[in-house]
Amino acid sequence: YLGRELGTQEQVAVKVEAAHSAHPQLGYEFKVCRLFEKNSGFPRVFWFGKEAGRSVMVMELLGPSLEELFVRSNRRFSLCTVLA
């Protein structure tokens, strides 16, 4: 989801997952992002926690999602895009 930081009005990315998912991934993704967030190309994570029965991660918005890029390219990535 696209969100806004209340103080600065900066756009942020919000990822949501059912808290009791059969195969939860968001907590693991949070840990990995924290390890690499000082490296170029990795977003800063602003918050991770549980809210209304869901796991939620709020992070820096780096650009369009892979899904958006995939749709824009008529649901086909070139070999060059995949290897880059």
C-alpha positions, 0 to 999 in steps of 0.5 A: 500500500501507499501511505504518508508519514504524518509529520513530513507528508513523505510517501511511504510503502506499507506492507501488510500480512495476516498475523496468523498466516500459515507461512508468515514472511513479513517478520523475516523480511523486516529482519533482512531489511534491517541488516541491509538498510544502510546499503544502496537499493535497500529501503529504510524501515520506519516501523514493524509491528502488529495492528488489527490482526495483521503484521505491518511494515512501514518502509521508505518508498524507493519507486514503483513496485515490481508488479507495477513495472510488470504491468507497465511492460505488458506483463513481460520483462525482457531478459535484460531487465531480469538479469540486471 
